[in-house]
């Protein structure tokens, strides 16, 4: 009966636990305790045979390396590395589902971060990877400042960058410019028509805040005040959400289909997207991993001052963002 046992664990789904990766604190070698005085996770439990779990065995066959992190509440976790990209996955107790994201106790205690920390103490390769990830995150954060409008981060100034480029050959491209270039090259769909006011949005079909953000953006897009480049991703491996994300890339009218889907019409994105579309969405997830994107929606645009701005999560003041992006 649901509710007969106290909730012990919560899984927070996002493409990558990048906050945990970028800022892993040192441990003393012992597993930290939870609020009840019990170990936060078990590192001595026997890891399941990944050959018997298709989702994990397929990752290995594709060149990924899996590092076992331990278990909590029957959920076994792995640190996964492929081509320099990082993910954390957890296996459900019934071994029927593989989940991407961060693990928390029912009291809100972060389980994933100390798991990664202990793993890095035992594995020099993991430690080097995490050090490089932290340096990249610091580089991105140095590119801008935070303000109150939905955590908008300023990137580089395009006009000044161009002026310097004219004077000095091979001027390094700023992190903000590299990010926007990567997003422009990613698999996505264009909603609306206004190239002078483009907002790039990484979103997962099952993400509630992504849907709420779109509902606030809808009228701006339909009146062509802003153009949205929607880059679909997903939060769970091999599930319905991954198919929906890929199908968005295939539909004839993505604006109509996405709008109907957000309003509850699941048939709007029904159908088999095909292998190429699925691979394209996987490539989008790799991009999310590369840039340590912590959650969805993730909005990127060039403001009126020429700087690259970032809004992570649903904007607190959409009107303020629209005033900055519209021309």
Secondary structure, DSSP 8 states (H G I E B T S, - for coil): -TTSS---EEEE--S--HHHHHT-----SS--B-TTSSBSSBSSS----GGG-HHHHHHHHTT-EEEEEEEETTEEEEEEEETTEEEEEEE-TTSS-EEESEEEETT--BSHHHHHHHHHHH-HHHHHHHHHHHHHHHHHHHT--B-TTTSEEEEEEHHHHHHHHHHSTT----HHHHHHHHHHHSS-EEESS-TTSEEEEEEETT-HHHHHHHHHHHHHHHTTSSEEEEEEE-SBTTSHHHHHHHHHTT-S-HHHHHHHHHTT-GGGG-S---HHHHHHHHHHHHHHHHTT--SS-EEEEE-TTSEEEEEESS-S-HHHHHHHH--
